[in-house]
Amino acid sequence: MANRNLYTTLLILGIILVSFNLRPAITSVGPVISLVREDLNLANWGAGLLTTLPLIAFAFTSPITPKISARFSSERVLLSGTFLIFIGVAVRLIPNTGILFAGTLLAGVGIAVCNVLLPGIVKEKFPQKVAFMTGVYVTSMGVFASIASGVSIPIATGIGWGWTNALAIWAIPALLAMVLWVYLIRKERNPPRKTEYVEFEQSNVWTSPLAWKIAAFMGLQSFLFYVTVAWLPEMLNASGVSIATAGWMTSAALFIGLPASFLVPVIAEKFKDQRKVVLLLGCIALVGYSSLWIGQTFAVLLFSIICIGITLSGSFALALAFLGMRTKSARQAAALSGMAQAFGYALAALGPMLIGLLYDIRGSWNFPIGTLLLVTLGVIFFGMEAGRNRYVEES
């Protein structure tokens, strides 16, 4: 009993440690991008590509990860993913353009592997607590995403370590996760069976209507998230907020959403049908983006930030929870995760570019924000469909 409790405790810690590594490699770049650009003489498009590379890696890696994990076990492939994150982040200590881009792409592949596999591992190891454990690791992910964004400049310029150390320091949590998962794999209680691979081969989430609705929900909410992270400071600045304050307000939106990251999946799990949860989050999003559109006072803009922060974090956590709640097995959860995240991050990679193009055409943020309101309606529609009490295997 004591050994089993220890294993379970370390397994939860292992999931949390992996989640710590799913955003810092990305969110640590933005604040120091001007330092990187100046030091390496990068063009603006090159600097932009540096932040887009991980999303491209997500889109291409996500669909093949479940098949690899079905053959070698999710735990072993997850360990490989954390190793790729470690190497990709660590090599950014070297101030070289080629190495920086290669390391970022490698870290993106590792993050994609872990992104896809965590929902299936949670489904397998904690079948009665899928939403709760999803809330735990999504909240942990959000905490470290915010921390990485907030401390990059203090590390780079405040204590004078430079941008290389500000980016490479996030190899440390990857190393810790690797060490713990090596131990967990050695103590693994339920090694993969050949039948699990056969089961996976016979399943095909790509032909399931419900799976596509979940993928659309994942994609559209990811579109909103990455567009908001990329352009919210400029939108606030156009409304009269200083660019420095706008940056802090964007960071605050991520922190404000942390409670929703945990609470939304936990609340959703209490119901067989999650449509009311989707509708509530969607209405909060509509209020938030509408307030951003019409807001001319700091109080209204702050209110919009609160609403946007809650809905972005809550919708993302709910999308991940659906991966486990709408499947009957860990392999199906992994397959659905790969499909939904491939589509989601491909759409997310296009989002910031599309909204920037709309701004260039119109010369105003009104049309882009109006577009975000339309996307929010899409999130509500597909979320309502995904929230029905059904399984992917039955649709």
C-alpha atoms as one frame of an Amber mdcrd trajectory, in Angstrom:
protein
   0.000   0.000   0.000   2.801   2.407   0.917   4.661   1.665  -2.328   1.485
   2.172  -4.340   0.789   5.521  -2.660   4.381   6.613  -3.294   4.110   5.624
  -6.956   0.825   7.541  -7.346   2.260  10.610  -5.657   5.358  10.561  -7.855
   3.194   9.988 -10.930   1.164  13.122 -10.147   4.411  15.034  -9.571   5.744
  13.663 -12.862   2.691  14.912 -14.764   3.027  18.333 -13.135   6.758  18.507
 -13.924   6.083  17.712 -17.581   3.382  20.402 -17.677   5.935  22.919 -16.392
   7.818  22.425 -19.674   4.961  22.894 -22.135   5.058  26.702 -22.451   8.296
  28.362 -21.146  10.240  27.507 -24.324   7.658  29.662 -26.144   6.618  32.344
 -23.666  10.200  33.164 -22.633  11.017  34.304 -26.188   8.597  37.203 -26.660
   9.955  39.548 -23.970  13.577  39.206 -25.179  12.876  39.057 -28.921  14.259
  42.563 -29.475  17.542  41.559 -27.775  17.751  38.426 -29.905  16.980  40.370
 -33.072  19.644  42.975 -32.345  22.344  40.505 -31.282  21.862  38.104 -34.208
  20.863  40.751 -36.796  17.557  39.054 -37.500  14.973  40.570 -39.802  11.488
  41.113 -38.388  10.129  38.145 -40.334  12.882  35.990 -38.855  12.022  37.096
 -35.350   8.379  36.321 -36.069   9.298  32.889 -37.414  11.093  32.137 -34.155
   7.799  32.410 -32.256   5.831  30.528 -34.940   8.178  27.528 -35.299   6.865
  25.689 -32.213   3.284  25.943 -33.483   4.338  24.527 -36.845   6.082  21.687
 -34.996   2.893  21.085 -32.993   0.802  20.769 -36.156   3.112  18.284 -37.880
   4.123  16.212 -34.844   0.751  15.803 -33.129  -0.890  13.356 -35.570   2.004
  10.871 -35.617   2.677  10.845 -31.876  -0.216   8.493 -30.914   0.952   5.793
 -33.343   4.510   5.960 -31.975   3.266   5.837 -28.385   1.011   2.877 -29.164
   4.067   0.877 -30.195   6.524   1.973 -27.518   4.175   3.054 -24.648   3.069
   6.577 -23.796   5.426   6.822 -20.828   8.555   6.062 -22.839   7.607   8.405
 -25.669   6.749  11.105 -23.116  10.259  10.707 -21.692  11.651  11.136 -25.206
   9.585  14.299 -25.566  11.018  15.815 -22.392  14.505  14.894 -23.633  13.873
  16.799 -26.880  12.654  19.803 -24.885  15.783  19.642 -22.717  18.170  19.521
 -25.686  16.246  22.096 -27.703  16.142  24.610 -24.865  19.664  23.957 -23.584
  21.378  24.598 -26.943  19.945  28.105 -26.941  22.831  28.952 -24.641  24.837
  29.243 -27.872  24.292  32.657 -29.539  24.058  31.323 -33.084  21.129  31.891
 -35.451  21.043  28.374 -36.900  21.352  26.707 -33.514  18.677  29.001 -32.049
  16.161  28.088 -34.745  17.063  24.382 -34.664  16.797  24.284 -30.877  13.436
  26.064 -30.940  12.088  23.627 -33.539  13.402  20.644 -31.558  11.809  21.948
 -28.365   8.560  22.449 -30.282   8.578  18.800 -31.370   9.175  17.692 -27.781
   6.391  19.914 -26.477   4.009  18.566 -29.127   4.765  14.984 -28.060   4.040
  15.786 -24.417   0.966  17.861 -25.318  -0.567  14.922 -27.136   0.318  12.190
 -24.639  -0.612  13.809 -21.330  -4.417  13.530 -21.849  -4.064   9.812 -22.635
  -1.790   9.177 -19.653  -4.250  10.988 -17.385  -7.091   8.914 -18.873  -5.170
   5.674 -18.260  -3.752   6.382 -14.812  -6.643   8.396 -13.335  -9.790   7.210
 -15.177 -12.107   8.484 -12.444 -10.355  11.853 -12.093  -9.738  12.876 -15.707
 -11.087  16.426 -15.417  -9.507  17.031 -12.010  -6.058  15.943 -13.156  -6.487
  17.905 -16.381  -7.189  20.998 -14.285  -4.097  20.333 -12.201  -1.666  20.065
 -15.099  -3.235  22.853 -17.194  -3.021  25.205 -14.210   0.601  24.182 -13.623
   1.283  24.840 -17.298  -0.252  28.310 -17.014   1.760  29.196 -13.917   5.084
  28.447 -15.572   4.011  30.090 -18.833   3.371  33.308 -16.941   6.545  33.027
 -14.859   8.710  32.442 -17.934   7.229  35.479 -19.633   7.661  37.645 -16.552
  11.246  36.789 -15.603  12.897  36.738 -19.038  13.802  40.430 -19.040  14.919
  40.477 -15.369  17.224  37.506 -16.085  18.513  38.929 -19.365  19.055  42.556
 -18.327  18.231  42.852 -14.644  20.984  40.527 -13.447  22.924  40.758 -16.684
  22.840  37.105 -17.729  21.827  37.933 -21.310  19.083  36.522 -23.505  20.837
  33.180 -23.991  20.599  32.325 -20.296  17.069  33.744 -20.114  16.023  31.203
 -22.759  18.214  28.253 -21.769  17.437  28.308 -18.035  14.163  26.507 -18.788
  16.131  23.343 -19.552  16.306  22.788 -15.777  12.642  21.755 -15.258  12.953
  19.518 -18.345  15.932  17.779 -16.750  14.019  17.266 -13.507  11.062  15.810
 -15.402  13.379  13.434 -17.279  14.944  12.111 -14.075  11.569  11.464 -12.443
  10.085   9.752 -15.507  13.091   7.438 -15.805  12.249   6.282 -12.278   8.507
   6.017 -13.003   9.076   3.920 -16.125  11.254   1.521 -14.166   8.433   1.172
 -11.624   5.713   1.036 -14.283   2.826  -1.124 -13.053   0.923  -1.687 -16.283
   3.339  -2.222 -19.186   1.762  -1.854 -22.640   0.238  -4.978 -24.173   0.217
  -5.962 -27.822  -3.590  -5.841 -27.805  -3.493  -2.117 -27.039  -1.660  -1.498
 -30.285  -4.232  -3.578 -32.201  -7.033  -1.625 -30.533  -5.426   1.618 -31.623
  -4.973   0.403 -35.196  -8.664  -0.458 -35.429  -9.810   2.931 -34.178 -10.061
   5.878 -36.505 -10.945   9.179 -34.936 -10.384  10.910 -38.256 -13.744   9.629
 -39.529 -15.720  10.489 -36.380 -18.033  13.535 -36.672 -17.759  14.145 -32.919
 -13.956  14.054 -33.104 -14.009  16.756 -35.782 -16.299  18.909 -33.649 -13.893
  18.573 -30.722 -11.010  19.379 -33.074 -12.852  22.480 -34.308 -13.470  23.582
 -30.719  -9.791  23.038 -29.910  -8.700  24.866 -33.056 -10.899  27.923 -32.710
 -10.149  28.451 -29.023  -6.420  28.064 -29.819  -6.878  30.655 -32.583  -8.321
  33.093 -30.004  -5.555  32.382 -27.492  -2.571  32.918 -29.766  -4.104  35.931
 -31.512  -4.822  37.501 -28.149  -1.324  36.831 -26.802   0.217  38.226 -29.987
  -1.928  41.320 -30.562  -3.663  42.271 -27.292  -0.889  44.721 -26.275  -1.256
  46.547 -29.608  -5.045  46.598 -29.297  -4.826  48.070 -25.804  -2.206  50.560
 -26.926  -4.525  51.755 -29.707  -7.165  52.387 -27.034  -4.849  54.740 -25.161
  -2.996  52.377 -22.811   0.780  52.769 -22.745   2.641  49.888 -24.369   4.365
  49.020 -21.071   1.035  48.871 -19.223  -0.510  46.934 -22.097   2.208  44.305
 -21.741   1.548  43.921 -18.036  -2.207  43.721 -18.681  -1.657  40.886 -21.169
   0.448  39.038 -18.607  -2.249  39.703 -16.006  -4.846  38.089 -18.268  -2.851
  34.825 -18.111  -2.672  34.984 -14.298  -6.354  35.889 -13.967  -7.263  32.806
 -15.969  -5.385  30.361 -13.720  -8.319  29.613 -11.390 -10.503  28.916 -14.437
  -7.872  26.469 -15.731  -8.422  24.353 -12.653 -12.091  24.951 -11.841 -13.674
  24.603 -15.293 -12.677  20.924 -15.854 -13.565  20.040 -12.265 -17.017  21.629
 -12.611 -17.528  20.153 -16.081 -16.800  16.643 -14.786 -19.783  16.862 -12.437
 -22.142  16.937 -15.427 -22.657  14.353 -18.151 -23.463  17.176 -20.564 -21.121
  20.205 -20.643 -23.081  22.495 -22.976 -24.034  24.930 -20.241 -20.362  25.301
 -19.267 -19.445  26.005 -22.898 -22.245  28.551 -23.238 -21.216  30.377 -20.060
 -17.574  30.605 -21.163 -18.657  31.719 -24.625 -20.844  34.503 -23.265 -17.996
  35.730 -21.054 -15.763  35.772 -24.151 -18.324  37.768 -26.148 -18.587  40.311
 -23.333 -14.795  40.502 -23.059 -14.058  41.086 -26.751 -17.041  43.444 -27.099
 -15.709  45.514 -24.176 -12.295  45.557 -25.830 -13.928  46.770 -29.055 -15.915
  49.636 -27.533 -13.760  50.345 -24.470 -12.400  53.873 -24.184 -11.710  53.959
 -20.458  -9.146  52.026 -18.468 -11.884  50.500 -16.269 -13.744  49.056 -19.267
 -10.522  47.728 -20.780  -9.532  46.133 -17.472 -12.961  44.496 -17.306 -12.425
  43.125 -20.821  -9.029  41.716 -19.785 -10.611  39.869 -16.854 -13.300  38.333
 -19.072 -10.840  37.378 -21.809  -8.402  35.836 -19.322 -11.118  33.706 -17.732
 -12.538  32.406 -20.993  -9.216  31.685 -22.733  -7.878  29.615 -19.847 -11.202
  27.945 -19.121 -11.874  26.994 -22.747  -8.384  25.550 -23.215  -8.716  23.413
 -20.087 -12.169  22.254 -21.165 -10.884  21.344 -24.641  -8.197  19.145 -23.078
 -10.736  17.616 -20.691 -12.958  16.666 -23.654 -10.112  14.513 -24.997 -10.535
  12.190 -22.033 -14.243  12.665 -21.351 -15.343  11.801 -24.899 -13.249   8.622
 -25.235 -13.411   5.223 -23.545  -9.733   4.269 -23.545  -6.324   5.841 -23.111
  -5.361   4.956 -26.714  -8.478   6.618 -28.087  -7.751   9.672 -25.936  -4.221
   9.826 -27.366  -5.507   9.424 -30.925  -8.129  12.153 -30.443  -5.517  14.357
 -28.790  -3.176  13.993 -31.769  -5.899  14.807 -34.269  -7.417  17.734 -32.362
  -4.090  19.340 -31.534  -2.760  18.943 -35.076  -5.761  20.818 -36.432  -5.827
  23.245 -33.507  -2.234  24.383 -33.698  -2.280  24.620 -37.497  -5.173  27.042
 -37.117  -3.444  28.795 -34.219  -0.304  29.334 -36.313  -2.380  31.117 -38.968
  -4.298  33.255 -36.480  -1.791  35.999 -35.562  -0.761  36.371 -39.206  -4.380
  36.631 -40.419  -5.381  39.183 -37.794  -2.235  41.212 -38.539  -3.136  41.157
 -42.241  -6.663  42.362 -41.488  -5.190  45.244 -39.487  -2.834  46.129 -42.336
  -5.767  46.193 -44.773  -8.142  48.180 -42.566  -5.678  50.294 -40.568  -7.852
  49.794 -37.492  -8.421  47.120 -34.864 -12.232  47.259 -35.221 -12.450  44.693
 -38.019  -9.925  42.277 -36.438 -11.758  42.398 -33.089 -15.038  41.881 -34.930
 -13.441  38.809 -36.507 -12.548  37.519 -33.030 -16.212  37.874 -32.041 -17.201
  35.735 -35.040 -14.576  33.147 -34.096 -16.002  33.152 -30.563 -19.416  32.253
 -31.988 -17.713  29.320 -33.710 -16.147  28.275 -30.406 -19.606  28.298 -28.808
 -21.203  26.298 -31.638 -18.608  23.539 -31.802 -18.188  23.522 -28.026 -21.918
  22.924 -27.609 -21.659  19.982 -30.006 -18.572  18.619 -28.217 -20.306  19.036
 -24.869 -23.078  16.536 -25.610 -22.934  13.298 -23.609 -21.486  11.029 -26.315
 -18.296   9.152 -27.099 -16.133   9.433 -30.198 -16.419   5.669 -30.739 -20.229
   5.953 -30.935 -20.526   8.923 -33.294
